[in-house]
Amino acid sequence: PHDGLPLNVNHHEKSEGEDVIVTKQVDDDVAPSVSVLLKAMKKDAFVSDLDIVQRYVNDSSWNNFYASMSPSDYGLIISKVDDAMFDQREVAVLIAKGVENFTCEHVVLALQNGDNIIR
């Protein structure tokens, strides 16, 4: 069952005697939002939040979402990263690179919402 998250489907194609795995977005109509990203982070406990955020950052349909991210959304996402020791800092930097008007308020809310270990 599909729960509104973008799904990746792998299929095999033959290319001059070689198997090639092609990954395609199945559900391109899901609007980028904090709730979609957080749901994806929560859904798959076997994939790091950093990898999930990286996948969404690399998806050009999410560029406007990241570019206009509010400080409160930024802080909320940081607060939901599971592996505070390693991934919180990396996720914060990864997302910050895409925010067009990154402000001190973004930093303050990331620090307030992040784990003590990254402060």
N, C-alpha and C positions, 0 to 999 in steps of 0.2 A: 504493500500500500504506500502511496505517495503522500507525504505530509506537508507539502508546500516548499520543501527544500530543493535546491538544484541537485539533480542526480547526475552522476557520471556513469556512462555506460561504455564498457569496453567491448569492441568486437574485432574480429580478425579480418584483415584484407590481405590478399595475395598480391605481391608486387615483385614481378620478375623472379619467382621462385623463393621469395622470402616472406615470412609471416610478419605483418606489421600490426601492432595493436594501436587502434585509434580511439581516443577518448573524446566524447562529444557531450556537450551540455544537452540534456533532454528537456529541461524545463526552463527555457529562457524567459518565460513570462513572469517569473517571480521577481517582484520589485525589490531592489536592494534596501535593506533596513537593518536597524540594530537588532530587532527581534529575530529576523532570519539568521543573522550571523550568530547571535547567542544560542539560538536553537541548534544550529549546526555544531557549535562548540560543545554543547551539552550532550548531543545525541551520540557522538562517537567517542567513547572512552578510550578506544585503542589507537586513536590518532591524536597527536598532540595539538593543543590549541594553536600553537605557532604554525604548524602545517596547515591547519584549517584556515587561519587568517591569511597565510601566504597564498593559498589557493584563491581566496576572494580578492586579495590585493592584485593578483595577476590577471583577474577577470576584468577586462576593460569596461564591461557594463556596470561595474561598481565604482568607477573612477569618480563620478559626480557625488556618490555617497560619501566617499572618503574626503574628497575636496571640501565639502561643506559640513564636515562633522563638527558638532557642537562640543564644547568642553565637557558637558555632562554626559553625553554619549561616549566620549572618549574615556572618561573616568569609569563609566559603567562597564565598558568592555574590558578595561584593565582589571577591574575587580573580579571579573568572572574567569580569568585565565587560571587554569588549574595548577600549573607548575610554577609557583611564584619564584622559586630559586633560580630558574633558568629562563622560562618562557615569558614572564611578565615584562621584563625589561626589553626583550627582543620584539615582542608584540607591540609594545609602546613605540619603539623606534620605527618599526615597519609601518604602522599606521600613521605616525607623525609625518613621515616623508610624503604622504599623499594629501595631507591637510593643507589647503591653500593659505588660510589665515591662522596659522598655529600661534597661539597666544600664551602668555604666562598663565592664564586661567586653565588652559589645557594641562599644563605642567602641574599646577596646584592640585587639580582634581585627580590627576594620575597618581600623584604622591599620596593624597588623602585616601584614595581607594585602593592603592597597591598594598601589597604585603609589607610588613616592617622590614623584611630582609632586603628590599630594593631601595629603601630610603637612604 
